[in-house]
Amino acid sequence: MIFKTVISQDDDDAGVPSLPDTIPYLSNTYQFLTDKPKLIERAKKHFGPSNMLKYNIGPLKSYLLRGPKHMQLINRASHDWGSEGFMVTAMRNLWDIQPADCAKFRNDKSGRLKAPAPDTPPDDAGGKRYWREMHEIYNEYLSTNHYANALAAKFYEVFETRLRSGMPVGEWKEVRLWEFMQKDMFESAMTTLYGPRILELNQDFGKWYWLYDEYALLMAYGVPRVFARTAYKVKDEYYARTKKYVEAGWNNFDWEGEDREADWEEEFGSRFSRELIKWMKVDAGFHEKSIAGMVGTIAFGLNSNTIPAATWMLIHIIRDPSLLAAIREEVTQALVIDHVTGYCSIDRLKLVSLPLLNSVYIEVLRLHVSFTLMREVTNPKGVHLNGHKIPKGAFMQGMTDLAHFDETAWAMEGHPASEFWAARHLVYKEVTTEAGEHKRVAEVSMEGRNGSYFPYGGGSGICPGRHFAKQEILLAVASIVTRFDIEFVEWTRMDGTNSDREARDDPKACGAGCRPPDRDMKVRWKRLW
């Protein structure tokens, strides 16, 4: 066992250091919501030998943990703790799940694992296992190879079409990279997941989505409407548009037709979205507002991570001409030419195995993903860590901003953990070819970093869309670097005016997933084919 967990009723947390709170229950809470980087820097100064630190987020008693062993622990699936309690809070505050539907999840104590939690009353949620049923839909229609690959193939088809349209071969054009990805990659991803109708029905969908993206974290933690009227106005407008999409799809789709088991069709898009909406409406009996909220939140979960991650990959690649040349050369190995039509495309299976591209992908997620794992202790006896008891109802926390920047895990000579280094995750081996030639080849290696890297979370709550997300990110990057000749022009602010510095992580997004850049990169590119 990687880290022994003992159920105990005897020990307490008296020896766990506390994070000073100038105004009890308020100061740390405010900083957690508005300036998490500063809270993390303060926390680093107060950790004791146990690598545990206690503080309150409002009324929630929280234990911030650090170190690989602790991260391996809370990323394990267990009936002693879970994220369901925090998710119900997010459902109520952000997802717009209606009270009666929130109660279905709150009363279901059986968890997401195949076997229900011990001593779970069979009638807690009216005999239904809402967590498990939803988990199975995510796993089947997002995580399995067949459906993840089908989604990736559809995304590539849609995104490639957008890259070719309106961009004649051989003509130079200036674009701002983040602005481009927010429109073209976003609309391609939405079409892939939900079909073309969601954008056809809502011409301003992108506008409201990106405003929602800006305010989502604030609402997830339950900031009252009276203090965030603009945020809640945005949420209402955004969900009104997902509601219109759900209603149109439900009225127009032929549930007895040949598309009922299709991987993708025009009304709902992916089979995942179709099966989830059907489950919510028919099997779970959710309110129409709850369904619209779930649909909108899933779109946020996908796009708020993949689009910034792909943009950061391009930023790091383009700013270094030698890296751009190396990536372009490597990705060329995955290009396939149809000898009948002459059409050039990317072999997705080959692409995801390319070592340098994968190393850049890992490095970007390590540097730019920022979120807090929240695991609520559910065992009535609490859990015992390092001689300290964490009581039932308290939260164990793990932060990527601590784990992903741990110098002991990530620093290499000349390359501190705080800096981007494309080759950080590569090892080189000598191999002998069939012709008898000795060759040095690169491979991706994460050896010795278990518990120090979790951009998609872990345990039963690990992101079910991670396999599709990786392919989407790599396909977007590979399509651009192979299809265009690219030159860096300048850094700009988001309004297009010149900036005197390069892009950094947007501090407002700390804790919300992959942080977007706070500056844009203007590039000049020419379509090659």
C-alpha positions in Angstrom: 0.0 0.0 0.0 1.4 3.4 -1.0 0.3 5.2 2.1 -1.4 3.5 5.0 -4.7 4.9 6.0 -6.0 3.9 9.4 -9.5 4.5 10.7 -9.3 6.1 14.1 -11.5 7.7 16.8 -8.7 8.6 19.2 -6.3 11.0 17.6 -7.1 14.6 16.7 -5.5 17.3 14.6 -4.0 19.3 17.4 -0.5 19.0 15.9 -1.4 20.1 12.4 -0.2 23.7 11.7 -2.9 26.3 10.9 -2.8 28.8 8.1 -3.1 32.2 9.9 -6.5 33.9 9.3 -6.5 37.6 10.0 -10.3 37.7 10.2 -11.4 34.2 11.1 -13.4 32.3 8.4 -13.1 35.3 6.1 -9.5 36.3 5.2 -8.3 32.9 4.0 -11.7 32.3 2.2 -11.4 35.6 0.3 -7.8 34.9 -0.7 -8.7 31.3 -1.8 -11.4 32.8 -4.1 -9.6 35.8 -5.4 -5.8 35.3 -5.1 -4.9 31.7 -4.8 -1.3 32.1 -5.9 -0.7 34.4 -2.8 -2.5 31.9 -0.5 -0.2 29.1 -1.8 2.9 31.1 -1.2 1.7 31.8 2.3 0.9 28.1 2.8 4.4 27.0 1.8 5.8 28.9 4.8 3.6 27.1 7.3 3.7 23.4 6.4 5.1 21.2 9.1 6.9 17.9 8.9 3.5 16.1 8.3 3.0 18.1 5.1 -0.5 19.0 6.3 -2.0 22.4 6.9 -5.4 23.2 8.2 -7.6 26.3 7.4 -11.2 27.2 6.7 -12.9 28.0 3.5 -15.9 29.7 4.9 -17.5 27.1 7.2 -15.6 24.2 5.5 -12.8 22.7 7.5 -10.0 22.0 5.1 -6.7 20.2 5.2 -4.2 21.2 2.5 -1.9 18.3 1.8 1.3 18.2 -0.2 3.8 15.6 -1.2 3.6 12.6 -3.7 2.3 10.1 -1.0 -0.5 12.3 0.0 -1.5 13.0 -3.6 -1.4 9.3 -4.5 -3.7 8.7 -1.5 -6.4 11.2 -2.3 -6.3 10.3 -5.9 -7.3 6.8 -5.1 -10.9 5.6 -5.3 -12.2 5.0 -1.7 -15.5 4.8 0.2 -13.8 6.7 3.1 -13.7 10.0 1.1 -15.1 11.4 -2.1 -15.8 14.5 -4.2 -19.6 13.9 -4.4 -20.4 16.4 -1.6 -18.4 19.2 -3.3 -19.9 18.3 -6.6 -23.5 18.7 -5.2 -22.4 22.2 -4.0 -21.2 23.0 -7.5 -24.3 21.5 -9.0 -26.4 23.9 -6.9 -24.3 27.0 -7.3 -22.9 26.7 -10.8 -24.6 24.0 -12.8 -28.1 25.3 -12.1 -29.3 21.8 -11.0 -32.7 22.4 -9.4 -33.2 21.6 -5.7 -35.2 18.4 -6.3 -32.5 17.1 -8.6 -29.7 18.1 -6.3 -31.5 16.1 -3.5 -31.4 13.0 -5.7 -27.6 13.2 -5.7 -27.3 14.3 -2.1 -29.4 11.4 -0.9 -27.5 8.9 -2.9 -24.7 7.8 -0.5 -23.7 4.8 -2.6 -21.0 6.6 -4.5 -19.6 6.1 -8.0 -17.8 2.8 -7.6 -19.3 -0.4 -8.9 -19.9 -1.8 -5.4 -22.0 0.6 -3.3 -20.5 2.2 -0.2 -20.7 -0.1 2.9 -23.9 0.2 5.0 -25.6 2.3 2.3 -29.4 2.2 2.9 -31.0 0.8 -0.3 -33.7 3.4 -0.4 -31.6 6.5 0.3 -32.2 7.8 -3.3 -35.4 6.0 -4.1 -33.6 2.9 -5.0 -31.5 4.6 -7.8 -27.8 5.0 -7.9 -27.6 8.4 -9.6 -23.8 8.8 -9.2 -23.1 5.3 -10.6 -25.5 5.6 -13.5 -24.1 9.0 -14.6 -20.5 7.7 -14.1 -21.2 4.7 -16.4 -22.5 7.0 -19.2 -19.4 9.2 -18.9 -17.1 6.1 -18.9 -18.8 4.3 -21.8 -19.4 7.2 -24.2 -16.3 9.4 -23.4 -13.6 7.2 -22.0 -13.7 4.0 -24.1 -11.4 3.9 -27.1 -14.2 3.6 -29.6 -16.0 6.7 -28.6 -12.9 8.8 -27.7 -11.5 8.0 -31.1 -14.8 8.8 -32.9 -14.9 12.2 -31.2 -11.3 12.9 -32.1 -11.9 11.9 -35.8 -14.9 14.2 -35.9 -13.1 17.1 -34.3 -10.2 16.7 -36.8 -12.7 16.7 -39.7 -14.4 19.9 -38.5 -11.3 21.8 -37.5 -9.4 20.9 -40.7 -12.4 22.2 -42.7 -12.3 25.5 -40.8 -8.5 25.8 -41.4 -9.0 25.4 -45.2 -12.0 27.6 -45.6 -11.3 31.3 -46.1 -7.5 30.8 -46.1 -6.2 30.5 -49.7 -2.9 28.6 -50.1 0.1 30.9 -50.3 -1.4 34.1 -48.8 0.0 35.6 -45.7 -2.4 36.7 -42.9 -1.9 38.1 -39.4 -3.9 36.5 -36.6 -4.0 36.8 -32.9 -3.6 33.2 -31.7 -5.7 33.1 -28.5 -8.5 35.0 -30.3 -8.3 32.5 -33.2 -8.5 29.5 -30.9 -11.4 30.9 -28.9 -13.4 31.0 -32.1 -12.2 28.3 -34.5 -11.1 25.6 -32.0 -14.1 26.4 -29.8 -16.7 26.2 -32.5 -15.1 23.0 -33.9 -15.2 21.4 -30.4 -18.8 22.4 -29.8 -19.9 21.0 -33.1 -18.0 17.8 -32.3 -19.6 17.4 -28.9 -23.1 18.8 -29.5 -23.5 19.0 -33.2 -24.1 22.1 -35.4 -27.5 23.0 -34.1 -26.2 24.5 -30.8 -24.4 27.2 -32.8 -27.0 27.6 -35.5 -29.7 28.2 -32.9 -27.5 30.6 -30.9 -25.5 32.9 -33.1 -24.0 34.6 -30.0 -23.2 31.3 -28.1 -19.5 31.9 -28.1 -19.9 35.3 -26.6 -21.9 34.0 -23.6 -19.7 30.9 -23.2 -16.5 32.9 -22.7 -18.2 35.3 -20.3 -19.4 32.3 -18.4 -15.9 30.9 -18.4 -14.7 34.1 -16.8 -17.1 34.0 -13.9 -17.5 30.2 -13.4 -15.1 29.8 -10.5 -16.7 32.6 -8.6 -20.1 31.0 -8.8 -18.9 27.5 -8.1 -17.9 28.5 -4.6 -21.3 30.0 -4.0 -20.7 33.8 -4.0 -24.2 35.2 -3.4 -26.0 36.7 -6.4 -26.3 40.0 -4.6 -22.4 40.3 -4.7 -22.1 39.0 -8.3 -25.1 40.2 -10.3 -23.2 40.3 -13.6 -21.9 36.7 -13.1 -25.4 35.3 -12.5 -26.8 37.3 -15.4 -24.2 35.7 -17.7 -25.0 32.2 -16.3 -28.7 32.7 -17.0 -28.1 33.9 -20.5 -25.7 31.0 -21.2 -28.0 28.3 -19.9 -31.0 29.8 -21.8 -29.0 28.9 -24.9 -28.2 25.4 -23.9 -31.8 24.9 -23.0 -32.9 26.0 -26.5 -30.5 23.4 -28.0 -31.8 20.6 -25.7 -35.4 21.4 -26.5 -34.8 21.5 -30.3 -32.8 18.2 -30.3 -35.5 16.4 -28.2 -38.3 17.6 -30.5 -36.4 16.9 -33.8 -34.5 13.7 -33.1 -36.0 10.4 -34.3 -35.5 8.1 -31.3 -36.6 5.1 -33.4 -34.5 6.0 -36.5 -31.2 4.7 -37.7 -29.3 7.4 -35.9 -30.3 6.3 -32.4 -27.0 4.4 -32.0 -24.9 6.5 -34.3 -21.5 7.8 -33.1 -22.5 11.3 -34.3 -25.5 12.9 -35.8 -26.8 16.4 -36.6 -29.2 17.0 -33.7 -27.3 16.1 -30.6 -23.9 15.6 -32.0 -22.0 12.9 -30.1 -23.6 9.8 -28.8 -22.3 10.9 -25.3 -24.5 14.0 -25.3 -27.5 12.1 -26.7 -27.2 9.3 -24.1 -26.6 11.7 -21.2 -29.6 14.0 -22.1 -31.8 10.9 -22.6 -30.8 9.6 -19.1 -31.4 12.9 -17.4 -34.8 13.5 -19.0 -36.2 9.9 -19.0 -34.4 7.8 -16.5 -33.5 10.4 -13.8 -36.5 12.7 -14.4 -34.5 15.9 -14.2 -36.0 19.4 -14.6 -35.4 21.1 -17.9 -33.2 23.7 -16.2 -31.1 21.0 -14.7 -30.5 19.4 -18.0 -29.6 22.7 -19.6 -27.2 23.4 -16.8 -25.5 20.0 -17.1 -25.1 20.5 -20.8 -23.5 23.9 -20.4 -21.2 22.7 -17.6 -19.9 19.8 -19.7 -19.0 22.2 -22.5 -17.2 24.4 -19.9 -15.3 21.3 -18.5 -14.0 20.5 -22.0 -13.3 23.8 -23.6 -11.9 25.6 -20.5 -9.0 23.1 -20.5 -8.4 22.0 -24.1 -8.4 25.4 -25.8 -6.0 27.1 -23.3 -3.8 24.0 -23.4 -3.6 23.9 -27.1 -2.9 27.7 -27.2 -0.1 27.4 -24.7 1.4 24.6 -26.7 1.4 26.8 -29.8 2.8 29.8 -27.9 5.7 27.8 -26.5 6.4 26.2 -29.8 6.2 29.3 -32.0 8.3 31.5 -29.7 11.2 29.1 -30.2 12.0 28.7 -33.9 14.2 25.6 -33.3 11.4 23.9 -31.4 8.9 24.8 -34.1 11.1 23.2 -36.7 11.6 20.1 -34.6 7.9 19.7 -33.8 7.0 20.2 -37.5 9.6 17.6 -38.6 8.3 15.1 -36.0 4.6 15.7 -36.8 5.4 15.2 -40.5 6.0 11.5 -39.6 2.2 11.2 -38.9 1.1 12.7 -42.2 -0.7 10.3 -44.5 -1.3 11.0 -48.2 -4.2 9.4 -50.0 -2.7 8.4 -53.4 -6.1 8.4 -55.1 -7.3 11.9 -54.0 -3.9 13.4 -53.0 -5.5 14.5 -49.8 -3.1 14.8 -46.8 -4.3 13.9 -43.3 -2.9 13.1 -39.9 -2.7 9.5 -38.5 -4.1 10.1 -35.0 -2.6 6.9 -33.5 0.8 7.8 -34.8 0.4 11.4 -33.6 -0.3 10.5 -30.0 2.9 8.4 -29.8 5.3 11.1 -31.0 7.8 11.8 -28.1 8.7 15.4 -28.4 5.1 16.5 -29.1 4.0 14.5 -26.1 6.7 16.0 -23.9 5.5 19.5 -24.8 1.9 18.4 -24.0 2.9 17.1 -20.6 5.0 20.2 -19.8 2.2 22.5 -20.8 -0.3 20.7 -18.5 2.2 20.7 -15.7 2.9 24.4 -15.9 -0.5 25.8 -16.8 -3.2 23.5 -15.2 -4.3 24.9 -11.9 -7.0 23.3 -9.8 -7.7 22.0 -6.3 -8.7 18.4 -5.5 -11.5 18.4 -2.9 -12.0 15.1 -1.1 -14.7 15.1 1.6 -14.2 12.6 4.4 -17.3 10.4 4.5 -16.3 7.7 7.0 -18.1 8.4 10.3 -14.9 7.6 12.1 -12.8 10.0 10.1 -9.4 9.1 8.6 -6.0 9.1 10.3 -3.0 10.5 8.5 0.5 10.9 9.9 -0.8 10.5 13.4 -3.6 13.1 12.9 -7.3 12.5 12.6 -9.2 14.3 9.9 -12.9 14.2 11.0 -15.9 13.3 8.9 -17.2 16.2 6.9 -13.8 17.9 6.6 -12.1 18.3 3.2 -8.7 17.0 2.1 -7.2 19.2 -0.5 -4.4 18.7 -3.1 -3.3 21.5 -5.4 -1.6 21.2 -8.8 0.2 24.5 -8.0 2.1 22.7 -5.3 2.7 19.3 -6.9 3.4 20.4 -10.4 6.1 22.9 -9.3 7.8 20.7 -6.7 11.5 21.2 -7.4 12.4 17.8 -6.0 10.2 16.1 -8.5 10.7 18.2 -11.6 13.9 20.2 -11.5 16.7 19.1 -13.8 20.2 20.7 -14.1 19.7 24.1 -15.7 16.0 23.7 -15.9 14.1 24.6 -12.7 10.5 23.4 -12.2 9.1 26.9 -12.7 10.3 27.1 -16.3 9.1 25.6 -19.5 11.5 23.0 -21.0 10.2 21.0 -24.0 12.5 18.0 -23.4 11.9 17.6 -19.6 9.9 14.4 -20.0 12.2 12.7 -22.6 14.8 9.9 -22.1 17.1 8.6 -24.8 17.9 5.0 -25.6 20.3 3.4 -27.9 18.6 1.0 -30.3 19.8 -1.2 -33.2 17.8 -1.0 -36.4 17.1 -4.0 -38.7 20.0 -2.8 -40.9 22.3 -3.0 -38.0 22.7 0.7 -37.4 22.9 2.1 -33.9 20.4 4.9 -33.3 19.6 7.1 -30.4 15.8 7.5 -30.0 13.7 9.6 -27.6 11.0 8.2 -25.4 8.6 9.8 -23.0 9.2 8.9 -19.4 7.4 9.9 -16.2 9.3 7.5 -14.0 9.6 8.6 -10.3 6.8 11.2 -10.6 3.8 9.2 -9.4 1.8 11.5 -7.2 3.5 14.7 -8.6 1.4 15.0 -11.8 -2.4 14.9 -11.9 -3.7 17.4 -14.5 -6.9 15.4 -15.0 -7.5 14.6 -11.3 -7.6 11.0 -10.1 -9.6 8.1 -8.6 -13.2 7.5 -9.6 -13.5 11.3 -10.3 -10.7 11.4 -12.9 -11.7 13.3 -16.0 -13.6 10.8 -18.2 -12.9 13.0 -21.3 -9.1 13.0 -20.9 -8.4 10.6 -23.8 -10.5 12.7 -26.2 -9.1 15.9 -24.8 -5.5 14.8 -25.4 -6.2 13.9 -29.0 -8.1 17.2 -29.6 -5.2 19.2 -28.2 -2.6 17.4 -30.2 -4.6 17.4 -33.4 -5.3 21.2 -33.2 -1.6 21.9 -32.6 -0.4 19.4 -35.3 -2.8 20.7 -37.9 -1.6 24.3 -37.4 2.1 23.7 -37.4 2.0 21.4 -40.5 -0.5 23.4 -42.5 1.0 26.9 -42.0 4.3 28.6 -42.3 4.3 30.7 -39.1 6.2 33.8 -37.9 6.0 35.6 -34.6 5.0 39.2 -34.9 4.4 40.7 -31.4 2.6 40.3 -28.1 -0.7 42.1 -27.6 -3.2 42.8 -24.9 -6.6 41.2 -25.3 -7.9 44.4 -27.0 -5.3 44.0 -29.7 -3.0 46.9 -28.5 0.7 46.3 -28.3 2.1 44.7 -25.1 5.6 45.3 -23.7 5.7 41.8 -22.2 5.0 38.2 -23.2 2.0 36.1 -22.1 1.7 34.8 -18.5 -1.0 32.7 -16.9 -4.1 34.7 -16.2 -4.1 35.0 -12.4 -7.9 35.3 -12.3 -8.2 31.7 -13.6 -6.0 30.1 -10.9 -7.9 27.1 -9.6 -10.3 26.7 -12.5 -8.4 24.3 -14.8 -5.9 25.2 -17.5 -5.2 28.9 -17.1 -5.4 30.9 -20.3 -2.8 33.4 -21.3 -3.2 37.0 -20.2 -1.7 38.3 -23.4 -2.2 37.3 -27.0 0.5 36.3 -29.5 0.1 37.9 -32.9 1.5 35.7 -35.6 1.8 36.0 -39.4 1.0 32.7 -41.2 0.7 31.3 -44.7 -1.3 28.2 -45.6 1.1 25.7 -47.2 -1.5 23.1 -48.5 
